[in-house]
Amino acid sequence: MKKNVTYALDYALNKGFQIHPDALKILEDLDVNDLKDVIKQIVREKIRQKRYLISQDDLESFLGIKEDSSLENEHRILFDPTSKITSAEGIDGFNSLFSSRFSKLKKIISNRPEAKLLKSIKLVMATKSDNDVYVCGLVFERNSDRNVTRLKIDDSTGFLETIVFDKDIQKIANELLQDQFVMLKVRLSKNGGFIVRDIILPDIPDHPSNRSKSETYAVFLSDLHVGSKFFMEKEFNDFISWLSSPDPIARKIRFVILCGDVVDGVGIYPNQDKELDYPTVEEQLKKLEEVLNKIPKNIKIFISPGNHDPGRRALPQPAFPEKYNGVLLKHENFFLVGNPALVSLNGVKVLIYHGQSIDDIVKTTPGLSYDTPTKVMRQLLKSRHLSPIYGGLTPTAPEIEDMMVIDEVPDIFHVGHVHIVGFDMYRGVLLINSGTWQKQTPFQASIGIMPTPGLAVLVNLKTFKVYYQDFKTEF
């Protein structure tokens, strides 16, 4: 019998209590660090009730093992790219991808009243009207020089070169991303050039968030990097033990969302093998399953891949390939989805995206950094696209359909990748970057990245209040 179980049994007996054999079995199977405190609190409550038998029902109710009928735990997978991936080939494939992007985003922006006046670039160039005209396209070039910003956009009919003089419009122009979709209000100047008089983005509208009817909680996690020597296994096990504790919030958790890089992978970067405790993907996944299996079975776990996980690395990513997913799919409370994915948790729409494109956006956009990931996430929502920049650090597959377009406005936008916790609210959407469970690596130290590890980010799906539960210890 475990030492802490023996203590619990002795403590209860010394207080004049009996423990039912079924309750004793629960105590023996329980992975709770603070079992001494748990049994003391149960004894205190039972004394108040003047009942001196600790039953299975007492433990299940107190520890949250017993399902609370008042807490919803309904889920639906609204979008998963896995079954829709039909990669095309070469130039024709990328033509299809960008045609799909343009069509989808044009449809989104068509809800704007100005869109009724949209004309093709070919028609604008041919007519050269003296009146204001509206045109849309993907940003091909953006250059700033001598207080002037030059924008070049293209659609399926051609290119349009424009100039931005207005200082306020320049601020918007200078934040535009390569290949981002925009609608421009332009006017022909006396010298024959086109002057931008307004920039309209697809953006998301202000909207009231969907909320859970009950105070069910979801935990948002990412970047565990299981298999790495820097994986914080002790801290993560402490978090899992807390899930089984009598903490009033822990007892209301019904969802865990893992947003990519759940394992460290193999061959992702030079000399990675020197930083691995588990040198194969199979061993890493087996360890991941061993760790996640300790989470109470009444909690649903959603697992989306990142750039370190097995399978294809180009976006969009399918769920873990069949070759590797068997060890995870044997659990009824595990759900594997692709990257990106959209799930509904008690009616709350959660957009899950690992966040690889953050690298390109930080690299090319002044004022943005890894330290403030939610500012980058705002840019993605404004552009209505999760990876607008093509040809940078983020690999993109030549899909027939662009599945990185944000067709449906989420209630929660969950991203990882940068290993830094952050949250914000933008037009009714809760933005969450859930940090990491990996200590600072030598590479991160060499470029000055200070991760915020060991923090479980929790959200009350009824109130949208965000909580941090800190499990990190001094390194």
C-alpha positions as CSV (number, residue, x, y, z in Angstrom):
1,M,0.0,0.0,0.0
2,K,1.3,3.5,-0.9
3,K,2.7,5.5,2.0
4,N,0.3,8.4,1.5
5,V,-2.7,6.0,1.4
6,T,-1.5,4.4,4.6
7,Y,-1.4,7.8,6.2
8,A,-4.9,8.6,5.0
9,L,-6.3,5.3,6.3
10,D,-4.6,5.8,9.7
11,Y,-5.7,9.4,10.0
12,A,-9.4,8.5,9.3
13,L,-9.3,5.5,11.7
14,N,-7.8,7.5,14.5
15,K,-10.7,10.0,14.0
16,G,-13.2,7.2,14.5
17,F,-14.0,6.8,10.8
18,Q,-14.4,3.7,8.7
19,I,-13.4,3.6,5.0
20,H,-15.5,1.5,2.6
21,P,-13.4,-1.0,0.6
22,D,-14.5,0.6,-2.7
23,A,-13.4,4.0,-1.3
24,L,-10.0,2.5,-0.3
25,K,-9.6,1.2,-3.9
26,I,-10.0,4.7,-5.2
27,L,-7.4,6.0,-2.8
28,E,-4.9,3.3,-3.9
29,D,-5.4,4.2,-7.6
30,L,-5.4,8.0,-7.1
31,D,-2.4,10.0,-8.3
32,V,-2.8,13.0,-6.0
33,N,0.2,14.7,-4.3
34,D,-1.9,16.3,-1.5
35,L,-3.8,13.2,-0.5
36,K,-3.2,14.1,3.2
37,D,-5.0,17.4,2.8
38,V,-7.8,15.7,0.8
39,I,-8.6,13.1,3.6
40,K,-8.4,15.8,6.3
41,Q,-11.0,18.0,4.4
42,I,-13.3,15.0,3.8
43,V,-13.1,14.0,7.5
44,R,-13.8,17.6,8.6
45,E,-16.9,17.7,6.3
46,K,-18.1,14.2,7.5
47,I,-17.8,15.3,11.2
48,R,-20.0,18.3,10.4
49,Q,-22.5,15.9,8.9
50,K,-22.1,13.5,11.9
51,R,-21.5,10.6,9.5
52,Y,-18.5,8.3,10.2
53,L,-18.2,6.2,7.1
54,I,-16.2,7.5,4.1
55,S,-17.8,5.9,1.0
56,Q,-16.9,5.7,-2.6
57,D,-19.5,8.4,-3.4
58,D,-17.9,10.7,-0.9
59,L,-14.5,10.5,-2.6
60,E,-15.9,10.7,-6.2
61,S,-17.9,13.8,-5.4
62,F,-15.2,15.5,-3.4
63,L,-12.4,14.8,-6.0
64,G,-14.6,15.6,-9.0
65,I,-14.3,12.0,-10.3
66,K,-18.0,11.7,-10.2
67,E,-19.6,13.4,-13.2
68,D,-21.4,16.6,-12.2
69,S,-24.7,16.4,-14.1
70,S,-24.9,20.2,-14.1
71,L,-21.7,20.6,-16.2
72,E,-22.0,20.3,-19.9
73,N,-19.3,18.5,-21.8
74,E,-20.7,18.5,-25.4
75,H,-18.3,18.8,-28.3
76,R,-18.4,19.0,-32.1
77,I,-15.6,19.1,-34.6
78,L,-16.7,21.8,-37.0
79,F,-13.6,21.8,-39.2
80,D,-10.7,19.4,-39.6
81,P,-8.6,19.5,-42.7
82,T,-7.5,15.9,-42.5
83,S,-10.0,14.4,-44.9
84,K,-10.0,17.4,-47.2
85,I,-6.3,17.5,-48.0
86,T,-5.9,16.9,-51.8
87,S,-2.6,18.4,-52.6
88,A,-2.1,19.6,-56.2
89,E,1.2,19.8,-58.1
90,G,3.7,22.6,-58.8
91,I,2.7,25.9,-60.3
92,D,-0.9,24.7,-61.2
93,G,-1.3,23.7,-57.5
94,F,-0.3,27.1,-56.2
95,N,-2.4,28.8,-58.8
96,S,-5.4,26.9,-57.4
97,L,-4.4,27.7,-53.8
98,F,-4.2,31.5,-54.4
99,S,-7.3,31.5,-56.6
100,S,-9.2,29.8,-53.7
101,R,-7.7,32.3,-51.2
102,F,-8.8,35.2,-53.4
103,S,-12.3,33.9,-54.0
104,K,-12.9,33.0,-50.3
105,L,-11.7,36.4,-49.0
106,K,-13.6,38.3,-51.7
107,K,-16.7,36.5,-50.6
108,I,-16.1,37.6,-47.0
109,I,-15.4,41.2,-47.9
110,S,-18.5,41.3,-50.1
111,N,-20.6,41.8,-47.0
112,R,-19.2,45.3,-46.9
113,P,-21.4,48.0,-48.6
114,E,-18.4,49.3,-50.6
115,A,-18.0,45.9,-52.2
116,K,-20.9,46.6,-54.5
117,L,-18.6,49.0,-56.3
118,L,-15.8,46.5,-56.8
119,K,-14.1,46.4,-60.2
120,S,-11.4,44.1,-61.6
121,I,-7.9,45.5,-61.9
122,K,-8.1,45.0,-65.7
123,L,-11.2,47.1,-65.9
124,V,-9.8,49.8,-63.6
125,M,-6.7,50.1,-65.8
126,A,-8.7,50.2,-69.0
127,T,-11.2,52.8,-68.0
128,K,-9.0,55.1,-65.8
129,S,-12.0,56.9,-64.3
130,D,-11.6,60.2,-62.5
131,N,-14.0,59.0,-59.8
132,D,-13.2,56.9,-56.7
133,V,-13.2,53.2,-57.5
134,Y,-12.9,50.1,-55.4
135,V,-10.5,47.2,-56.3
136,C,-9.4,44.2,-54.4
137,G,-6.4,41.8,-54.6
138,L,-3.5,40.2,-52.8
139,V,-0.6,42.4,-51.7
140,F,2.3,41.7,-54.1
141,E,4.7,44.4,-53.0
142,R,4.9,47.0,-50.2
143,N,7.6,49.6,-50.0
144,S,8.0,52.8,-48.0
145,D,10.3,55.6,-49.0
146,R,10.4,59.3,-48.2
147,N,7.1,59.4,-46.5
148,V,5.4,57.6,-49.3
149,T,4.2,54.0,-49.3
150,R,3.8,52.1,-52.5
151,L,1.4,49.1,-52.8
152,K,1.2,46.7,-55.6
153,I,-1.7,44.3,-55.6
154,D,-2.9,41.6,-58.1
155,D,-6.0,39.7,-58.9
156,S,-6.7,37.1,-61.7
157,T,-6.8,39.9,-64.3
158,G,-3.5,41.8,-63.6
159,F,-1.5,44.1,-61.3
160,L,-2.2,47.5,-60.0
161,E,0.5,49.8,-58.6
162,T,-0.7,52.5,-56.1
163,I,0.7,55.2,-53.9
164,V,-0.3,56.1,-50.3
165,F,0.3,59.7,-49.1
166,D,-2.2,60.0,-46.2
167,K,-0.4,59.4,-42.9
168,D,-3.3,57.6,-41.3
169,I,-3.7,55.3,-44.3
170,Q,0.0,54.7,-44.3
171,K,-0.1,53.3,-40.8
172,I,-2.5,50.6,-42.1
173,A,-0.5,50.1,-45.3
174,N,2.7,49.5,-43.4
175,E,1.1,46.7,-41.4
176,L,0.0,44.8,-44.4
177,L,1.5,41.4,-44.9
178,Q,2.8,39.9,-48.1
179,D,0.1,38.1,-50.0
180,Q,-2.6,39.5,-47.7
181,F,-6.0,40.2,-49.2
182,V,-7.1,43.9,-49.2
183,M,-9.7,46.1,-50.8
184,L,-8.5,49.6,-51.9
185,K,-10.4,52.7,-52.6
186,V,-8.3,54.5,-55.3
187,R,-8.5,57.5,-57.5
188,L,-6.6,58.4,-60.6
189,S,-4.1,61.2,-60.1
190,K,-3.3,64.0,-62.6
191,N,0.0,62.2,-63.6
192,G,-1.8,58.9,-64.3
193,G,-1.0,57.1,-61.1
194,F,-3.5,55.6,-58.6
195,I,-3.7,57.2,-55.1
196,V,-5.0,55.1,-52.3
197,R,-7.8,56.9,-50.4
198,D,-8.8,54.0,-48.1
199,I,-7.7,50.5,-47.2
200,I,-10.4,48.0,-46.2
201,L,-9.5,44.6,-44.6
202,P,-11.6,41.5,-44.5
203,D,-11.2,41.6,-40.7
204,I,-13.7,40.0,-38.2
205,P,-16.8,41.9,-37.2
206,D,-17.6,42.7,-33.6
207,H,-19.8,39.9,-32.4
208,P,-21.2,38.5,-29.1
209,S,-19.4,35.4,-28.1
210,N,-21.1,32.1,-27.8
211,R,-21.0,31.0,-24.1
212,S,-21.5,27.7,-22.3
213,K,-24.7,27.5,-20.3
214,S,-22.8,25.9,-17.3
215,E,-19.5,27.0,-15.7
216,T,-17.5,24.3,-17.5
217,Y,-13.8,25.0,-17.8
218,A,-11.3,24.3,-20.6
219,V,-7.5,24.1,-20.2
220,F,-5.4,25.4,-23.1
221,L,-1.9,23.9,-23.5
222,S,0.7,23.6,-26.2
223,D,4.3,22.8,-26.8
224,L,4.8,20.0,-24.4
225,H,7.8,18.7,-26.4
226,V,7.6,15.2,-24.8
227,G,10.9,13.4,-25.5
228,S,13.0,16.5,-25.1
229,K,15.5,16.6,-22.1
230,F,13.9,19.9,-21.4
231,F,10.3,18.6,-21.1
232,M,9.0,19.6,-17.6
233,E,7.7,16.1,-16.8
234,K,7.5,16.7,-13.0
235,E,5.6,20.0,-13.4
236,F,3.2,18.5,-16.0
237,N,2.5,15.5,-13.6
238,D,1.8,18.1,-10.9
239,F,-0.7,19.7,-13.2
240,I,-2.3,16.3,-13.9
241,S,-2.5,15.6,-10.2
242,W,-4.1,18.9,-9.6
243,L,-6.8,17.9,-12.1
244,S,-7.8,15.2,-9.7
245,S,-7.7,17.4,-6.7
246,P,-10.6,18.9,-4.7
247,D,-9.8,22.4,-6.1
248,P,-13.1,23.9,-7.1
249,I,-11.9,25.0,-10.5
250,A,-10.2,21.6,-11.2
251,R,-13.4,19.8,-10.5
252,K,-15.2,21.8,-13.3
253,I,-12.6,21.1,-16.0
254,R,-14.1,19.0,-18.9
255,F,-11.8,19.9,-21.8
256,V,-8.1,20.0,-22.5
257,I,-6.9,21.4,-25.8
258,L,-3.3,20.6,-26.9
259,C,-2.2,23.0,-29.6
260,G,0.7,21.3,-31.3
261,D,4.3,20.3,-30.6
262,V,3.1,17.7,-28.2
263,V,6.3,15.7,-28.8
264,D,9.8,17.0,-29.7
265,G,10.1,15.0,-32.9
266,V,13.3,13.7,-34.6
267,G,15.5,15.5,-37.0
268,I,13.7,18.8,-36.7
269,Y,16.9,20.8,-36.2
270,P,20.7,20.1,-36.3
271,N,22.0,18.0,-33.4
272,Q,18.6,17.5,-31.9
273,D,19.5,13.9,-31.0
274,K,21.8,15.3,-28.2
275,E,18.8,17.0,-26.5
276,L,16.4,13.9,-26.5
277,D,15.5,11.6,-23.7
278,Y,13.5,9.5,-26.2
279,P,15.3,9.2,-29.6
280,T,12.4,7.9,-31.7
281,V,9.0,9.3,-32.5
282,E,7.4,6.0,-31.4
283,E,9.0,6.2,-27.9
284,Q,8.0,9.9,-27.6
285,L,4.4,9.1,-28.4
286,K,4.3,6.2,-26.0
287,K,5.6,8.5,-23.3
288,L,3.0,11.1,-24.3
289,E,0.2,8.5,-24.0
290,E,1.5,7.4,-20.6
291,V,1.5,11.0,-19.4
292,L,-2.0,12.0,-20.8
293,N,-3.5,8.7,-19.7
294,K,-3.3,10.0,-16.1
295,I,-5.8,12.8,-16.9
296,P,-9.3,11.9,-15.5
297,K,-11.4,10.1,-18.0
298,N,-14.3,12.6,-17.7
299,I,-12.1,15.2,-19.4
300,K,-12.0,15.3,-23.2
301,I,-8.6,15.8,-24.8
302,F,-8.1,17.4,-28.2
303,I,-4.7,17.0,-29.9
304,S,-3.6,19.1,-32.9
305,P,-0.1,18.8,-34.5
306,G,2.6,21.3,-34.8
307,N,5.9,21.6,-36.7
308,H,7.7,19.1,-34.3
309,D,5.0,16.4,-34.5
310,P,5.0,13.4,-36.9
311,G,3.4,13.7,-40.3
312,R,3.7,16.4,-43.0
313,R,5.0,19.8,-41.9
314,A,3.4,21.9,-44.6
315,L,0.2,23.7,-43.8
316,P,-2.5,22.7,-43.5
317,Q,-1.4,19.7,-41.4
318,P,-3.6,16.5,-41.1
319,A,-4.1,14.9,-37.8
320,F,-1.4,12.5,-36.6
321,P,-0.9,9.9,-39.4
322,E,-2.3,6.4,-38.9
323,K,1.2,5.0,-38.6
324,Y,1.6,6.8,-35.2
325,N,-1.9,7.5,-33.9
326,G,-2.8,4.0,-32.6
327,V,-1.4,4.5,-29.2
328,L,-3.5,7.7,-28.8
329,L,-6.8,6.6,-30.5
330,K,-7.3,3.7,-28.2
331,H,-8.6,6.2,-25.6
332,E,-12.2,7.2,-26.0
333,N,-11.6,10.7,-24.5
334,F,-8.8,11.5,-27.0
335,F,-9.7,13.3,-30.2
336,L,-7.1,13.9,-32.9
337,V,-7.6,16.9,-35.3
338,G,-5.5,18.6,-37.9
339,N,-3.8,22.0,-37.9
340,P,-5.8,24.3,-38.1
341,A,-9.1,23.0,-36.6
342,L,-12.3,24.4,-35.4
343,V,-14.1,22.7,-32.5
344,S,-17.3,23.6,-30.5
345,L,-17.1,23.1,-26.7
346,N,-20.5,23.5,-25.2
347,G,-21.3,25.8,-28.1
348,V,-18.1,27.9,-27.8
349,K,-16.2,27.9,-31.1
350,V,-12.5,27.4,-30.6
351,L,-10.1,27.9,-33.5
352,I,-6.9,25.8,-32.9
353,Y,-3.8,26.7,-34.8
354,H,-0.2,25.9,-33.8
355,G,1.1,29.3,-35.1
356,Q,4.0,28.5,-37.5
357,S,3.3,31.7,-39.5
358,I,4.2,33.9,-36.5
359,D,7.8,33.5,-37.5
360,D,7.3,35.1,-40.9
361,I,5.1,37.9,-39.5
362,V,7.4,38.9,-36.7
363,K,10.3,38.9,-39.2
364,T,8.6,41.1,-41.7
365,T,6.4,43.5,-39.7
366,P,7.9,46.4,-37.6
367,G,6.6,46.6,-34.1
368,L,5.7,42.9,-33.7
369,S,7.8,40.4,-31.6
370,Y,7.6,37.0,-30.0
371,D,7.1,38.7,-26.6
372,T,3.6,39.8,-27.6
373,P,2.1,36.9,-29.5
374,T,-1.5,38.2,-29.2
375,K,-0.6,41.2,-31.3
376,V,0.4,38.9,-34.1
377,M,-2.8,36.9,-33.6
378,R,-4.8,40.2,-34.1
379,Q,-3.1,40.6,-37.5
380,L,-4.2,37.1,-38.5
381,L,-7.8,37.8,-37.6
382,K,-7.7,41.2,-39.4
383,S,-6.4,39.4,-42.5
384,R,-8.8,36.5,-42.0
385,H,-6.0,34.2,-42.8
386,L,-3.7,32.0,-40.6
387,S,-0.7,32.0,-42.9
388,P,-0.9,34.9,-45.4
389,I,2.8,35.1,-46.2
390,Y,4.0,32.7,-48.9
391,G,7.7,31.8,-49.5
392,G,9.0,32.5,-46.0
393,L,9.8,30.2,-43.1
394,T,6.4,28.6,-43.1
395,P,5.9,25.7,-45.6
396,T,2.6,25.8,-47.4
397,A,1.2,22.9,-49.5
398,P,-0.3,23.6,-52.9
399,E,-3.8,22.7,-52.0
400,I,-6.8,23.0,-54.3
401,E,-8.7,24.8,-51.5
402,D,-7.0,27.3,-49.2
403,M,-8.0,25.9,-45.8
404,M,-6.0,28.5,-43.9
405,V,-8.7,31.2,-44.6
406,I,-10.6,32.0,-41.4
407,D,-14.1,31.4,-42.9
408,E,-16.0,31.2,-39.6
409,V,-15.3,33.8,-36.8
410,P,-14.3,31.9,-33.6
411,D,-15.1,32.7,-30.0
412,I,-11.7,31.6,-28.8
413,F,-8.5,31.7,-30.9
414,H,-5.9,29.3,-29.4
415,V,-2.3,29.4,-30.7
416,G,1.1,28.1,-29.4
417,H,4.5,27.8,-31.1
418,V,6.3,30.8,-29.5
419,H,6.5,29.4,-25.9
420,I,5.2,32.6,-24.4
421,V,1.9,32.9,-22.6
422,G,-0.4,35.8,-23.6
423,F,-4.1,36.6,-23.8
424,D,-6.2,39.4,-25.1
425,M,-9.7,40.2,-26.4
426,Y,-10.3,41.4,-29.9
427,R,-13.8,42.2,-31.2
428,G,-15.4,39.6,-29.0
429,V,-12.8,36.9,-29.7
430,L,-10.6,35.7,-26.8
431,L,-7.0,35.4,-27.9
432,I,-4.9,32.8,-26.1
433,N,-1.3,31.8,-26.5
434,S,-0.7,29.0,-24.1
435,G,3.1,29.0,-23.6
436,T,5.0,25.8,-23.2
437,W,6.0,22.9,-20.9
438,Q,9.6,22.9,-22.0
439,K,12.4,24.7,-20.2
440,Q,14.5,27.2,-22.0
441,T,16.6,25.4,-24.6
442,P,20.2,26.4,-25.5
443,F,18.9,27.7,-28.9
444,Q,16.3,29.9,-27.2
445,A,19.0,31.2,-24.8
446,S,21.3,32.0,-27.7
447,I,18.7,34.3,-29.4
448,G,17.3,35.8,-26.2
449,I,13.9,34.1,-26.1
450,M,12.6,33.8,-22.5
451,P,9.8,31.2,-22.4
452,T,7.0,31.3,-19.9
453,P,6.8,27.5,-19.1
454,G,4.7,25.5,-16.7
455,L,1.5,27.6,-16.8
456,A,-1.9,26.0,-17.3
457,V,-4.2,28.5,-19.0
458,L,-7.8,27.9,-18.0
459,V,-11.0,29.5,-19.3
460,N,-14.5,29.5,-17.8
461,L,-16.5,28.9,-20.9
462,K,-19.6,30.6,-19.4
463,T,-17.9,33.9,-18.3
464,F,-14.7,33.8,-20.5
465,K,-12.7,34.6,-17.4
466,V,-9.1,33.5,-17.8
467,Y,-7.0,31.9,-15.1
468,Y,-3.4,30.8,-14.8
469,Q,-2.4,27.8,-12.7
470,D,1.4,28.0,-12.1
471,F,3.2,24.7,-11.8
472,K,6.8,25.8,-12.6
473,T,9.5,25.3,-10.1
474,E,12.9,27.0,-9.8
475,F,15.3,25.6,-12.3
